[in-house]
Amino acid sequence: MTLISTSTFTKSSKRYGEKLLCSASLGLAAFLLSQTATAITTKNITYTVDNQPYEGYYAKADKANAPFILLIHDWDGLTDYERKRADMLATEGYNVLAADMFGQGIRPTTIEDNKRLTAALYDDRSKMRRLLQGALNAGQAQGNNARTGITMGYCFGGTVALELARSGFPQKAFVPFHGAFDTPTGQSYDKTTGEILVFHGSADDSVSLESFATLGKTLEASKIPHEMVTYSGAPHAFSVFDSDRYDARADQRSWKRYLDFLAETYK
């Protein structure tokens, strides 16, 4: 495994206080650091699932016994967006593995590729779960306890996070940001052990408010602790920096709630 960067973040004013601009080369919008920002180390890690190589990105907090977060990418694969989110969480004191759901070197560049790669996993939920288990094992190999961790994801990744929740794998929580909520035929939340926190845009034209409400009813019927938050005017993929769908208000509020949720969970 190759060490690709080491980043040290100094103190800033207070959580969600002063804005720090991301590098122009990443094309990311401003993000904010907490008063006690933690030094981090980052690297790519390669792991194997079904005899095929996968390459994730690991951001480690310089902190003893840091909680573990598994981060699942959107349908365009593991990009600088997920890496930046992993770094942001690591500066808050969490060890984060941004998993690879497509395979080492497979980074789609067209919508057609995005659809093909994600459809293959939607059609093979068993493989999706094996990929999740492989990523969790990779996180464990870095010295983390995956069973006391949290799995989060963006769009496609949010949908995948809910797949892990339904699998019964024991974790603290599962957190989809603007994911999809339909429960596949034959599945349920009866084995889910952790809390579910959902962030959704009310103006999402890909995933309806009806689908959002149905998930809430399903979780309630299964007696799964959950919190579901909507943001008015926010479209699908509202948290993606520097995109035409980015909604700063929804992004900042959801990120602040997420950080507070993490602090509450691991207090």
C-alpha positions as CSV (number, residue, x, y, z in Angstrom):
1,M,0.0,0.0,0.0
2,T,1.4,3.4,-1.0
3,L,1.2,6.4,1.2
4,I,0.0,9.2,-1.0
5,S,-0.4,12.1,1.3
6,T,-0.2,13.3,4.8
7,S,-2.3,16.3,5.8
8,T,-2.2,18.3,9.0
9,F,-5.0,20.6,9.8
10,T,-4.7,23.4,12.3
11,K,-7.4,25.0,14.5
12,S,-10.1,27.1,13.0
13,S,-12.8,29.1,14.8
14,K,-15.6,26.7,15.6
15,R,-17.6,23.9,13.9
16,Y,-19.3,25.2,10.9
17,G,-17.6,28.5,11.5
18,E,-15.0,29.9,9.1
19,K,-14.9,28.6,5.6
20,L,-11.8,26.9,4.1
21,L,-11.7,26.8,0.4
22,C,-10.7,23.4,-1.1
23,S,-8.0,23.4,-3.7
24,A,-9.0,24.8,-7.1
25,S,-7.6,21.7,-8.8
26,L,-10.4,19.6,-7.1
27,G,-13.0,22.2,-8.1
28,L,-14.7,21.8,-4.7
29,A,-16.8,24.4,-2.8
30,A,-15.9,25.7,0.6
31,F,-16.0,23.5,3.6
32,L,-15.6,24.1,7.3
33,L,-13.3,22.6,10.0
34,S,-14.0,22.2,13.7
35,Q,-12.2,24.0,16.5
36,T,-10.3,20.8,17.4
37,A,-9.4,19.6,13.9
38,T,-7.3,16.5,13.9
39,A,-4.2,15.7,11.9
40,I,-4.8,12.9,9.3
41,T,-2.9,10.5,7.1
42,T,-4.3,9.3,3.8
43,K,-3.5,6.4,1.5
44,N,-5.0,4.1,-1.2
45,I,-5.5,0.5,-0.1
46,T,-6.1,-2.4,-2.3
47,Y,-8.2,-5.4,-1.2
48,T,-9.7,-8.4,-2.9
49,V,-13.3,-9.6,-3.4
50,D,-14.2,-12.7,-5.5
51,N,-10.5,-12.8,-6.6
52,Q,-10.7,-9.3,-8.1
53,P,-8.8,-6.3,-6.9
54,Y,-10.6,-3.2,-5.5
55,E,-8.9,0.1,-4.5
56,G,-10.3,2.2,-1.7
57,Y,-9.2,5.4,-0.1
58,Y,-8.4,5.5,3.6
59,A,-8.2,8.7,5.7
60,K,-7.0,8.0,9.2
61,A,-7.3,10.4,12.2
62,D,-4.3,10.9,14.4
63,K,-6.3,9.9,17.4
64,A,-6.4,6.8,19.5
65,N,-9.5,4.6,19.2
66,A,-11.0,6.7,16.5
67,P,-14.5,5.4,15.4
68,F,-14.8,3.8,12.0
69,I,-16.9,5.0,9.0
70,L,-17.4,3.2,5.8
71,L,-18.2,5.6,2.9
72,I,-19.8,4.4,-0.3
73,H,-19.5,6.4,-3.5
74,D,-22.0,7.7,-6.0
75,W,-22.7,6.0,-9.3
76,D,-19.7,7.6,-10.9
77,G,-17.3,5.6,-8.7
78,L,-14.7,6.6,-6.2
79,T,-13.8,10.2,-7.1
80,D,-12.2,13.3,-5.5
81,Y,-15.6,14.1,-4.0
82,E,-15.6,11.0,-1.8
83,R,-11.9,11.5,-1.0
84,K,-12.6,15.0,0.2
85,R,-15.6,13.9,2.3
86,A,-13.4,11.2,3.9
87,D,-10.7,13.8,4.7
88,M,-13.3,16.1,6.2
89,L,-14.6,13.4,8.5
90,A,-11.0,12.3,9.4
91,T,-10.3,15.9,10.5
92,E,-13.2,15.5,12.9
93,G,-11.6,12.4,14.5
94,Y,-12.9,9.4,12.5
95,N,-11.1,6.8,10.5
96,V,-12.8,6.6,7.1
97,L,-12.6,4.0,4.3
98,A,-14.1,5.2,1.0
99,A,-14.9,1.9,-0.6
100,D,-14.6,0.8,-4.2
101,M,-17.7,-0.9,-5.6
102,F,-16.6,-1.2,-9.2
103,G,-13.1,-2.6,-9.2
104,Q,-9.5,-1.3,-9.3
105,G,-9.0,1.0,-12.2
106,I,-12.7,1.0,-13.2
107,R,-13.7,4.7,-13.0
108,P,-16.7,5.4,-15.3
109,T,-16.7,8.6,-17.4
110,T,-20.1,8.5,-19.0
111,I,-23.7,8.2,-17.8
112,E,-24.0,5.0,-19.8
113,D,-21.1,3.5,-17.9
114,N,-22.6,4.7,-14.6
115,K,-25.9,3.0,-15.4
116,R,-24.3,-0.2,-16.5
117,L,-22.1,-0.6,-13.5
118,T,-24.7,0.2,-10.9
119,A,-27.4,-1.8,-12.7
120,A,-25.2,-4.9,-12.5
121,L,-25.1,-4.5,-8.7
122,Y,-28.7,-3.8,-8.4
123,D,-29.4,-7.0,-10.2
124,D,-27.0,-9.0,-8.1
125,R,-27.6,-8.1,-4.5
126,S,-25.5,-11.0,-3.3
127,K,-22.4,-9.5,-5.0
128,M,-23.3,-6.1,-3.6
129,R,-23.2,-7.6,-0.1
130,R,-19.9,-9.4,-0.8
131,L,-18.4,-6.1,-1.9
132,L,-19.6,-4.5,1.3
133,Q,-18.2,-7.3,3.4
134,G,-14.9,-7.0,1.5
135,A,-14.7,-3.3,2.2
136,L,-15.6,-3.9,5.9
137,N,-12.8,-6.5,6.1
138,A,-10.4,-4.0,4.6
139,G,-11.4,-1.5,7.3
140,Q,-10.8,-4.1,9.9
141,A,-7.4,-4.8,8.5
142,Q,-6.5,-1.2,9.2
143,G,-7.1,-1.8,12.9
144,N,-10.8,-0.7,13.0
145,N,-13.8,-2.3,14.6
146,A,-16.3,-2.4,11.7
147,R,-19.1,-3.7,14.0
148,T,-19.1,-0.6,16.0
149,G,-18.8,1.6,12.9
150,I,-21.2,3.6,10.7
151,T,-21.9,3.1,7.0
152,M,-22.8,6.2,4.9
153,G,-23.2,6.8,1.2
154,Y,-24.1,9.3,-1.5
155,C,-26.9,8.6,-4.0
156,F,-26.1,5.1,-5.3
157,G,-23.9,4.8,-2.2
158,G,-26.8,5.7,0.1
159,T,-28.9,2.9,-1.5
160,V,-26.0,0.5,-0.9
161,A,-25.8,1.7,2.8
162,L,-29.4,0.6,3.2
163,E,-28.6,-2.7,1.7
164,L,-26.1,-3.3,4.4
165,A,-28.7,-2.3,7.0
166,R,-31.1,-4.9,5.7
167,S,-28.4,-7.5,5.7
168,G,-28.3,-7.5,9.4
169,F,-24.6,-6.6,9.7
170,P,-24.3,-5.0,13.2
171,Q,-23.3,-1.4,13.1
172,K,-24.2,1.8,15.0
173,A,-26.0,3.4,12.1
174,F,-26.6,3.6,8.4
175,V,-26.7,7.1,6.7
176,P,-27.9,7.7,3.2
177,F,-27.4,11.2,1.7
178,H,-29.9,11.6,-1.2
179,G,-30.1,7.9,-1.8
180,A,-33.0,5.7,-3.1
181,F,-35.3,4.0,-0.7
182,D,-37.1,1.1,-2.4
183,T,-36.9,-2.2,-0.6
184,P,-36.1,-5.0,-3.0
185,T,-38.5,-7.9,-3.2
186,G,-37.9,-10.5,-0.5
187,Q,-36.0,-8.1,1.7
188,S,-36.9,-6.3,4.9
189,Y,-35.5,-4.4,7.8
190,D,-36.3,-7.1,10.3
191,K,-32.6,-7.9,10.9
192,T,-31.4,-4.3,11.0
193,T,-29.5,-3.6,14.3
194,G,-28.5,0.1,14.0
195,E,-30.2,3.4,13.7
196,I,-31.0,4.9,10.3
197,L,-30.4,8.6,9.5
198,V,-31.7,9.9,6.2
199,F,-31.0,13.2,4.4
200,H,-33.3,13.9,1.4
201,G,-34.1,16.9,-0.8
202,S,-37.8,17.7,-1.1
203,A,-37.2,18.8,-4.8
204,D,-35.5,15.5,-5.7
205,D,-36.8,14.6,-9.1
206,S,-35.2,11.1,-9.0
207,V,-36.5,9.9,-5.6
208,S,-40.0,11.0,-4.6
209,L,-41.3,12.2,-1.3
210,E,-43.7,9.3,-1.5
211,S,-40.8,6.9,-1.6
212,F,-39.2,8.8,1.4
213,A,-42.5,8.5,3.3
214,T,-42.8,4.8,2.5
215,L,-39.3,4.2,4.0
216,G,-40.4,6.0,7.1
217,K,-43.5,3.8,7.4
218,T,-41.4,0.6,6.8
219,L,-38.8,1.5,9.4
220,E,-41.6,2.4,11.9
221,A,-43.3,-1.0,11.3
222,S,-40.0,-2.8,11.8
223,K,-39.3,-0.7,15.0
224,I,-36.0,0.6,13.7
225,P,-34.8,3.8,15.3
226,H,-34.6,6.4,12.6
227,E,-34.4,10.1,11.9
228,M,-35.4,11.4,8.5
229,V,-34.7,14.9,7.4
230,T,-35.8,16.8,4.2
231,Y,-34.6,20.1,2.8
232,S,-37.0,22.3,0.9
233,G,-35.9,23.2,-2.6
234,A,-32.9,20.8,-2.5
235,P,-32.6,18.5,-5.6
236,H,-31.1,15.1,-6.0
237,A,-27.3,15.1,-5.3
238,F,-27.7,18.4,-3.3
239,S,-24.4,17.9,-1.5
240,V,-22.1,17.5,-4.5
241,F,-19.7,20.4,-4.4
242,D,-19.3,22.6,-7.5
243,S,-22.1,20.9,-9.4
244,D,-25.3,22.5,-10.9
245,R,-27.3,20.5,-8.3
246,Y,-25.3,21.8,-5.3
247,D,-27.5,23.4,-2.6
248,A,-25.3,25.1,0.0
249,R,-28.0,25.4,2.6
250,A,-29.0,21.8,2.5
251,D,-25.4,20.6,2.3
252,Q,-24.3,22.7,5.3
253,R,-27.3,21.8,7.4
254,S,-27.2,18.1,6.7
255,W,-23.4,18.0,7.3
256,K,-23.8,19.8,10.6
257,R,-26.6,17.4,11.7
258,Y,-24.4,14.4,10.6
259,L,-21.5,15.6,12.7
260,D,-23.7,16.2,15.6
261,F,-25.2,12.7,15.2
262,L,-21.7,11.2,15.1
263,A,-20.8,13.0,18.3
264,E,-24.0,11.8,20.0
265,T,-23.4,8.3,18.8
266,Y,-19.8,8.0,20.0
267,K,-20.0,10.2,23.2
